[in-house]
C-alpha cells in the first residue's frame, strides 16, 4: 500500500507542470525589454522607466490579454484576448520565445506587433513581472 502511494505521488509530481522562474535573474534580463516596455504603477511610480512602443507591464500577471487601456494592440493578440487569454507566468514565458507562434496557438491569428524574441530567460522575466506588484 505504501509503495503504491509513493508511486502515485511521484507520477503526479512529474505530470503536474511546474513553474520556477528566478525573479532576480528576470530583473536583469528585463533590461532587454525596457527599450519597448515600462513598468509603471497606477499611481505613476516608475518601477522601470522604459519605452512606450509596448504596453506598460505593471500588473500584467493576472491581467486579460490586450487590456491595458493606453495601448493600441494588434489584431492577433486581440483575437487571443477574445478567446479568453489571461496572462500568467507560464504564458508570458511562452509568449516571449515566439510571440507570433504564441498568438497562432492561443486563439489569435497573424503576426504579433512584438517582433523581439527572448531565446532564454522567459521564465525569469515572467517571475520578475509577477514579483514587482507584490
C-alpha positions as a Markdown table, in Angstrom:
| # | Residue | x | y | z |
|---|---|---|---|---|
| 1 | Unk | 0.0 | 0.0 | 0.0 |
| 2 | Unk | 2.8 | 2.4 | 0.9 |
| 3 | Unk | 4.6 | 1.7 | -2.3 |
| 4 | Unk | 1.6 | 2.5 | -4.5 |
| 5 | Unk | 1.1 | 5.8 | -2.6 |
| 6 | Unk | 4.7 | 6.8 | -3.4 |
| 7 | Unk | 4.4 | 5.7 | -7.0 |
| 8 | Unk | 1.2 | 7.7 | -7.4 |
| 9 | Unk | 2.8 | 10.7 | -5.7 |
| 10 | Unk | 5.9 | 10.5 | -8.0 |
| 11 | Unk | 3.7 | 10.2 | -11.1 |
| 12 | Unk | 1.7 | 13.3 | -10.1 |
| 13 | Unk | 4.9 | 15.2 | -9.5 |
| 14 | Unk | 6.1 | 14.5 | -13.0 |
| 15 | Unk | 2.7 | 15.1 | -14.6 |
| 16 | Unk | 2.0 | 18.4 | -12.9 |
| 17 | Unk | 3.6 | 21.3 | -14.7 |
| 18 | Unk | 5.8 | 23.4 | -12.5 |
| 19 | Unk | 7.0 | 26.9 | -13.0 |
| 20 | Unk | 10.2 | 28.1 | -11.3 |
| 21 | Unk | 11.5 | 31.3 | -12.6 |
| 22 | Unk | 14.1 | 33.4 | -10.9 |
| 23 | Unk | 12.8 | 37.0 | -10.4 |
| 24 | Unk | 16.3 | 38.4 | -9.6 |
| 25 | Unk | 17.6 | 37.0 | -12.9 |
| 26 | Unk | 14.5 | 38.2 | -14.6 |
| 27 | Unk | 15.1 | 41.8 | -13.5 |
| 28 | Unk | 18.5 | 41.6 | -15.2 |
| 29 | Unk | 17.0 | 40.1 | -18.4 |
| 30 | Unk | 14.2 | 42.7 | -18.4 |
| 31 | Unk | 16.8 | 45.3 | -19.3 |
| 32 | Unk | 16.4 | 43.9 | -22.9 |
| 33 | Unk | 12.6 | 44.5 | -22.7 |
| 34 | Unk | 12.7 | 48.1 | -21.3 |
| 35 | Unk | 13.6 | 49.5 | -24.7 |
| 36 | Unk | 9.9 | 49.0 | -25.5 |
| 37 | Unk | 8.1 | 48.4 | -22.2 |
| 38 | Unk | 7.9 | 50.3 | -18.9 |
| 39 | Unk | 6.6 | 49.1 | -15.6 |
| 40 | Unk | 4.7 | 52.0 | -14.0 |
| 41 | Unk | 2.3 | 51.6 | -11.1 |
| 42 | Unk | -1.2 | 53.1 | -11.3 |
| 43 | Unk | -0.1 | 56.0 | -9.0 |
| 44 | Unk | 2.6 | 56.9 | -11.6 |
| 45 | Unk | 5.5 | 55.4 | -9.7 |
| 46 | Unk | 8.0 | 54.0 | -12.2 |
| 47 | Unk | 9.4 | 50.6 | -11.2 |
| 48 | Unk | 11.2 | 50.6 | -14.5 |
| 49 | Unk | 11.4 | 53.6 | -16.8 |
| 50 | Unk | 11.1 | 52.3 | -20.4 |
| 51 | Unk | 9.7 | 52.7 | -23.8 |
| 52 | Unk | 6.1 | 53.1 | -24.8 |
| 53 | Unk | 6.3 | 51.0 | -28.0 |
| 54 | Unk | 4.8 | 48.1 | -26.0 |
| 55 | Unk | 2.2 | 48.3 | -23.2 |
| 56 | Unk | 3.0 | 49.0 | -19.6 |
| 57 | Unk | 3.7 | 45.7 | -17.9 |
| 58 | Unk | 2.8 | 46.6 | -14.3 |
| 59 | Unk | 0.3 | 44.0 | -13.1 |
| 60 | Unk | 0.4 | 42.0 | -16.3 |
| 61 | Unk | 0.3 | 38.7 | -14.5 |
| 62 | Unk | -3.4 | 38.0 | -14.0 |
| 63 | Unk | -4.5 | 40.7 | -16.5 |
| 64 | Unk | -6.5 | 39.7 | -19.5 |
| 65 | Unk | -4.5 | 40.0 | -22.8 |
| 66 | Unk | -4.8 | 43.2 | -24.7 |
| 67 | Unk | -6.5 | 45.0 | -21.9 |
| 68 | Unk | -4.1 | 47.8 | -20.9 |
| 69 | Unk | -6.2 | 50.9 | -21.8 |
| 70 | Unk | -3.5 | 53.2 | -23.1 |
| 71 | Unk | -2.1 | 50.9 | -25.8 |
| 72 | Unk | -3.2 | 50.1 | -29.3 |
| 73 | Unk | -2.9 | 46.3 | -29.7 |
| 74 | Unk | -2.6 | 44.3 | -32.9 |
| 75 | Unk | -5.4 | 42.1 | -34.3 |
| 76 | Unk | -3.5 | 38.9 | -33.4 |
| 77 | Unk | -3.3 | 39.5 | -29.7 |
| 78 | Unk | -6.9 | 40.9 | -29.7 |
| 79 | Unk | -8.0 | 37.6 | -31.1 |
| 80 | Unk | -6.2 | 35.7 | -28.3 |
| 81 | Unk | -7.9 | 38.1 | -25.8 |
| 82 | Unk | -11.3 | 37.4 | -27.3 |
| 83 | Unk | -10.6 | 33.7 | -26.8 |
| 84 | Unk | -10.2 | 34.5 | -23.1 |
| 85 | Unk | -6.4 | 34.6 | -22.7 |
| 86 | Unk | -5.4 | 35.9 | -19.2 |
| 87 | Unk | -1.7 | 36.3 | -18.6 |
| 88 | Unk | 0.1 | 34.0 | -16.1 |
| 89 | Unk | 3.8 | 33.4 | -15.7 |
| 90 | Unk | 3.8 | 30.3 | -17.9 |
| 91 | Unk | 2.0 | 32.0 | -20.7 |
| 92 | Unk | 4.3 | 35.1 | -20.6 |
| 93 | Unk | 7.4 | 32.8 | -20.6 |
| 94 | Unk | 5.9 | 31.0 | -23.7 |
| 95 | Unk | 5.0 | 34.3 | -25.4 |
| 96 | Unk | 8.4 | 35.9 | -25.3 |
| 97 | Unk | 10.0 | 33.0 | -27.1 |
| 98 | Unk | 8.0 | 33.5 | -30.2 |
| 99 | Unk | 5.1 | 36.0 | -30.0 |
| 100 | Unk | 3.6 | 35.2 | -33.4 |
| 101 | Unk | 3.6 | 31.5 | -32.9 |
| 102 | Unk | 2.1 | 32.0 | -29.5 |
| 103 | Unk | -0.8 | 34.1 | -30.9 |
| 104 | Unk | -1.5 | 31.5 | -33.5 |
| 105 | Unk | -1.7 | 28.8 | -30.9 |
| 106 | Unk | -3.8 | 30.7 | -28.4 |
| 107 | Unk | -6.9 | 31.8 | -30.3 |
| 108 | Unk | -5.5 | 34.7 | -32.4 |
| 109 | Unk | -4.2 | 34.7 | -36.0 |
| 110 | Unk | -1.5 | 36.7 | -37.7 |
| 111 | Unk | 1.7 | 38.4 | -36.7 |
| 112 | Unk | 2.4 | 39.9 | -33.3 |
| 113 | Unk | 3.4 | 43.5 | -33.1 |
| 114 | Unk | 6.2 | 42.3 | -30.8 |
| 115 | Unk | 9.0 | 41.3 | -33.1 |
| 116 | Unk | 11.6 | 40.7 | -30.4 |
| 117 | Unk | 12.1 | 37.1 | -29.3 |
| 118 | Unk | 13.8 | 36.2 | -26.0 |
| 119 | Unk | 15.6 | 32.9 | -26.7 |
| 120 | Unk | 16.2 | 32.2 | -23.0 |
| 121 | Unk | 15.1 | 33.6 | -19.6 |
| 122 | Unk | 11.4 | 33.9 | -20.3 |
| 123 | Unk | 10.6 | 32.1 | -17.1 |
| 124 | Unk | 12.8 | 34.5 | -15.2 |
| 125 | Unk | 11.2 | 37.6 | -16.8 |
| 126 | Unk | 7.7 | 36.2 | -16.0 |
| 127 | Unk | 8.7 | 35.6 | -12.4 |
| 128 | Unk | 10.1 | 39.2 | -12.2 |
| 129 | Unk | 6.9 | 40.7 | -13.6 |
| 130 | Unk | 4.9 | 38.7 | -11.1 |
| 131 | Unk | 7.1 | 40.0 | -8.3 |
| 132 | Unk | 7.0 | 43.7 | -9.0 |
| 133 | Unk | 3.4 | 44.1 | -7.7 |
| 134 | Unk | 3.8 | 42.1 | -4.5 |
